[in-house]
Amino acid sequence: MRLRVAFYIAEALDYCYSEGHPLYHDLNAYRVLFDEDGDPRLSCFGLMKNSRDGKSYSTNLAYTPPEYLKTGRVTPESVMYSFGTILLDLLSGKHIPPSHALDMIRGKNNMLLMDSHLEGKFSTEEATVVVNLAFQCLQYEPRERPKTKDLVNTLAPLQIRQDVPSHVMLGIAKHEEMPQTPQRPLSQMGEACLRMDLTAIHQILVTAHYKDDAGNNELSFQEWTQQMRDTLEARKRGDYAFRDKDFKTAIDCYSQFIDVGTMASPTVLARRSLCYLLCDQPDAALRDAMQAQCIIADWPTAFYMQSVALAKLDMHKDATDMLNEAALLEEKRQRSGRASS
């Protein structure tokens, strides 16, 4: 199934390239979605009209294309670099820094990259092809990276189980009736999302403040002295507007904070997501909630906000899935908190 994911994403990128949309900002595993048949799909949220649309990469700097760090521009070659990081994720089952992976490949330690859960489920030849493709994508010099057509041509011969539907490979029963009600007890936030009570969600986010942002920002002293004052002032203005229910002003202020790119705040994204919902912009709300999940992969609030946005978009089955996932993550956090105490 992992080979199919790589191939489908390569096909999606090649299609975008052929249609005149070669730029895709911050390509990572969280941009890969699955439809009701279990087929992998590439989210449209990363598509860009020009090379300066992308303000920052949500991932760690170690995973950012090196040329982007120099110029701030996203190029087709930058997309290939990011595709290489996805290949590493698929190979290893972990988020391995590209520099470390390249050292392992150069040292001919390819098998050390492989996820132990895949033992016996792939051939050495298949692994070598994918590892070599990742190596090409992660080259420091952009001109040495492959084109989208090269990705497709390399991965196509590895699709040896094309007759097996994706949902079968994933072990999912097709057309199974999805639960329309939550499968576990909901918290106050969960109940508010289930009711789509935006006023209650607003009060919960105001009360929660920024407690979940701790540890998500590592800044140099230079960044603190030169950029942080204006950035934090924009966030403060946004907080005041959010508290006072001036949601359009809150969107403007939070956007100023986010566009600077110095700090990655899932709370700001969750708050702006709610503002978009209250301004009848569910697509933008969903995008912000997904971006918050990119910063903290297991943050229940990000899933809760996605559930409300999906419900607003009449994607009710997906909304229920997100609500259940959020409740499960919240339950795990509570158990972890009790265990540590």
C-alpha positions in Angstrom: 0.0 0.0 0.0 2.9 2.4 0.7 4.1 2.0 -2.9 0.6 2.9 -4.1 0.6 6.0 -1.9 3.9 7.1 -3.4 2.7 6.4 -7.0 -0.7 8.1 -6.6 1.0 11.3 -5.1 3.6 11.2 -7.9 0.7 11.0 -10.5 -1.1 13.9 -8.8 2.0 16.1 -8.8 2.7 15.2 -12.5 -0.9 16.1 -13.4 -0.7 19.4 -11.6 2.6 20.1 -13.5 1.0 19.2 -16.8 -1.9 21.6 -16.1 0.4 24.5 -15.4 0.5 24.2 -11.6 4.0 22.9 -10.8 4.2 24.6 -7.3 3.1 22.8 -4.2 4.0 24.4 -0.9 5.0 22.4 2.2 4.3 19.0 0.7 4.3 16.5 3.6 2.5 13.4 4.9 -0.4 15.5 6.3 -1.3 16.6 2.8 -2.1 13.0 1.8 -5.8 12.1 2.3 -7.7 9.0 1.7 -11.1 8.8 0.0 -14.0 6.4 0.9 -12.4 3.7 -1.3 -9.1 3.9 0.5 -7.3 5.5 -2.4 -4.7 8.1 -1.5 -5.4 11.7 -2.7 -3.3 14.8 -2.6 -4.9 17.8 -0.8 -5.3 20.9 -2.9 -4.4 23.2 0.0 -0.7 23.3 -1.0 -1.2 24.4 -4.6 0.3 27.8 -5.3 -0.2 30.4 -8.0 3.3 31.9 -7.7 6.6 31.1 -6.0 6.2 33.5 -3.1 2.7 32.4 -1.9 4.2 30.1 0.7 5.1 32.1 3.8 6.8 29.3 5.8 7.2 25.6 6.1 5.2 24.0 8.9 7.8 21.2 9.2 11.1 21.4 11.1 13.8 23.3 9.2 15.7 20.1 8.8 13.0 19.0 6.3 12.8 22.2 4.4 14.3 22.4 0.9 17.7 24.1 1.3 17.1 26.6 -1.5 13.9 27.8 0.2 16.0 28.7 3.3 18.1 31.0 1.0 15.5 32.6 -1.2 12.1 32.1 0.3 10.9 30.8 -3.1 9.1 27.6 -3.8 10.2 26.0 -7.1 9.2 22.8 -8.9 12.6 21.4 -7.6 11.5 22.3 -4.0 8.5 20.1 -4.5 10.7 17.2 -5.5 12.7 17.6 -2.3 9.6 17.5 -0.2 8.4 14.4 -2.1 11.7 12.8 -1.1 10.9 13.4 2.5 7.5 11.6 2.0 9.3 8.6 0.5 11.5 8.5 3.6 8.4 8.5 5.8 6.9 5.6 3.7 10.1 3.6 3.8 10.9 4.1 7.5 7.6 4.6 9.2 9.3 7.5 10.9 10.2 11.1 10.3 13.9 10.8 9.6 15.9 14.1 8.9 17.0 14.0 5.2 20.6 14.6 6.0 20.7 11.6 8.3 18.9 9.4 5.7 21.4 10.5 3.0 24.3 9.5 5.2 22.8 6.1 5.6 22.2 5.7 1.9 25.7 6.8 1.0 27.0 4.3 3.6 24.9 1.6 1.8 22.9 1.0 4.9 19.6 1.0 3.0 18.0 -1.8 5.1 18.5 0.3 8.3 16.1 2.8 6.8 13.3 0.3 6.4 10.4 0.0 8.8 10.6 -3.2 10.8 6.9 -3.7 10.3 7.6 -4.2 6.6 9.9 -7.2 7.1 9.1 -9.9 4.5 6.6 -7.7 2.7 8.9 -6.2 0.1 11.7 -7.3 -2.1 15.3 -5.9 -2.0 14.9 -4.7 -5.5 11.7 -2.7 -4.7 13.4 -1.1 -1.7 16.5 -0.2 -3.7 14.4 1.5 -6.4 12.5 3.6 -3.8 15.6 4.4 -1.7 17.5 5.5 -4.9 14.5 7.7 -5.9 14.4 9.3 -2.5 18.2 9.9 -2.7 17.7 11.7 -6.1 14.9 13.8 -4.8 16.9 15.0 -1.7 20.0 16.2 -3.7 21.3 19.5 -2.4 21.5 21.0 -5.9 17.9 21.5 -7.3 19.0 20.8 -10.9 20.0 17.2 -9.9 16.5 16.3 -8.7 14.1 14.3 -10.9 11.0 15.7 -12.7 7.5 14.7 -11.9 7.4 12.4 -15.0 10.5 10.6 -13.7 8.7 9.9 -10.4 5.8 8.3 -12.2 8.0 6.3 -14.6 10.1 5.0 -11.7 7.2 4.0 -9.4 4.8 2.7 -12.1 6.6 -0.7 -12.6 6.4 -1.3 -8.8 2.6 -1.3 -8.8 2.2 -5.1 -9.0 -1.1 -5.4 -7.2 -3.2 -3.1 -9.2 -6.2 -5.5 -9.2 -6.5 -5.3 -5.4 -8.6 -2.3 -4.3 -7.0 0.1 -1.8 -9.7 -0.5 0.8 -8.9 -4.3 0.7 -5.2 -3.6 1.2 -6.0 -1.3 4.1 -8.4 -3.9 5.6 -11.4 -1.5 5.3 -14.8 -2.8 4.4 -16.1 -0.8 1.4 -19.4 1.1 1.8 -19.5 0.1 5.5 -22.1 2.3 7.2 -20.2 5.0 9.0 -21.2 5.9 12.5 -23.3 9.1 12.6 -22.9 9.5 16.3 -19.8 9.6 18.4 -18.5 6.3 19.6 -17.2 7.5 23.0 -18.2 10.1 25.6 -17.4 13.6 24.5 -15.8 16.4 26.5 -17.3 19.9 26.7 -15.4 20.8 23.5 -16.6 17.7 21.8 -20.2 18.3 22.7 -20.0 21.9 21.4 -18.5 20.6 18.1 -21.2 17.9 17.8 -23.9 20.6 18.2 -21.9 23.0 16.0 -22.3 25.5 18.8 -19.7 28.1 17.6 -20.5 30.4 20.6 -19.6 27.6 23.0 -16.4 26.8 21.1 -15.4 30.4 21.2 -15.7 30.5 24.9 -13.7 27.3 25.3 -10.9 28.6 23.1 -10.8 31.9 25.0 -10.6 30.1 28.3 -7.9 27.6 27.1 -5.7 30.5 26.1 -2.2 29.3 24.8 -1.6 26.4 27.2 -1.1 23.9 24.3 1.5 26.1 22.5 4.2 25.4 25.0 7.4 24.0 23.5 6.4 24.6 19.9 8.7 27.6 19.2 12.4 27.6 19.4 13.8 31.0 18.5 17.2 32.5 18.5 18.0 35.6 20.6 18.3 37.6 17.4 14.8 36.6 16.4 13.5 37.5 19.8 15.0 41.0 19.7 14.3 41.9 16.0 11.0 40.3 15.2 9.1 39.2 18.3 7.8 42.5 19.5 5.8 43.3 16.4 4.7 39.7 16.0 3.4 39.3 19.5 1.7 42.7 19.3 -0.2 41.5 16.3 -1.2 38.4 18.2 -2.3 40.4 21.2 -4.5 42.6 19.0 -6.0 39.5 17.5 -6.6 38.1 21.0 -8.5 41.2 22.1 -10.6 41.2 18.9 -11.3 37.4 19.3 -12.3 37.9 23.0 -14.6 40.8 21.9 -16.1 38.8 19.1 -14.7 41.1 16.4 -13.9 38.2 14.2 -13.0 40.0 11.0 -10.4 42.1 12.9 -9.1 38.9 14.6 -8.6 37.3 11.2 -6.6 40.3 10.0 -4.4 40.4 13.1 -3.8 36.7 13.4 -3.0 36.6 9.7 -0.3 39.3 10.3 1.1 37.0 13.1 1.0 33.9 10.9 2.5 35.5 7.8 5.7 36.6 9.7 6.4 32.9 10.1 8.7 33.3 13.1 6.4 31.4 15.5 4.2 28.4 14.7 1.1 28.6 17.0 -1.6 25.9 16.7 -3.8 28.0 19.0 -3.7 31.0 16.7 -4.6 28.7 13.8 -7.5 27.2 15.8 -8.8 30.6 16.7 -8.6 31.9 13.2 -10.3 28.7 12.0 -13.2 29.5 14.3 -13.2 33.1 13.0 -13.5 31.8 9.5 -16.4 29.6 10.5 -18.2 32.5 12.0 -17.6 34.5 8.8 -19.0 31.7 6.7 -15.7 30.6 5.2 -15.6 26.8 6.0 -12.9 26.1 3.4 -10.4 28.5 5.0 -11.5 27.2 8.5 -10.6 23.6 7.4 -7.3 24.7 6.0 -6.3 26.3 9.3 -7.4 23.4 11.4 -5.3 21.0 9.2 -2.3 23.3 9.5 -2.7 23.2 13.3 -2.6 19.4 13.1 0.6 19.7 11.1 2.2 21.5 14.1 0.9 19.1 16.8 -0.1 15.9 15.1 -2.1 14.6 18.1 -3.8 17.8 19.3 -7.5 17.1 19.9 -8.5 20.7 19.2 -7.2 20.6 15.7 -9.4 17.5 15.0 -12.4 19.1 16.7 -12.1 22.2 14.5 -11.8 20.0 11.4 -14.9 18.2 12.3 -16.9 21.4 12.5 -15.5 22.7 9.3 -16.3 19.4 7.5 -19.8 19.5 8.9 -20.3 23.0 7.5 -19.1 21.7 4.1 -21.8 18.9 4.4 -19.1 16.2 4.7 -20.9 14.7 7.6 -19.3 11.2 7.6 -15.8 12.8 7.6 -16.9 15.2 10.3 -18.0 12.3 12.5 -14.7 10.5 11.9 -12.8 13.6 13.0 -15.0 14.0 16.0 -14.3 10.4 17.1 -10.6 10.8 16.5 -10.5 14.0 18.6 -12.4 12.2 21.4 -9.9 9.3 21.3 -6.9 11.6 21.4 -8.4 13.5 24.3 -9.0 10.3 26.1 -5.4 9.2 25.6 -4.2 12.5 26.9 -6.3 12.2 30.0 -5.0 8.6 30.6 -1.4 9.8 30.1 -1.9 12.7 32.5 -3.3 10.4 35.2 -0.5 7.9 34.7 2.2 10.6 35.0 0.6 12.0 38.2 
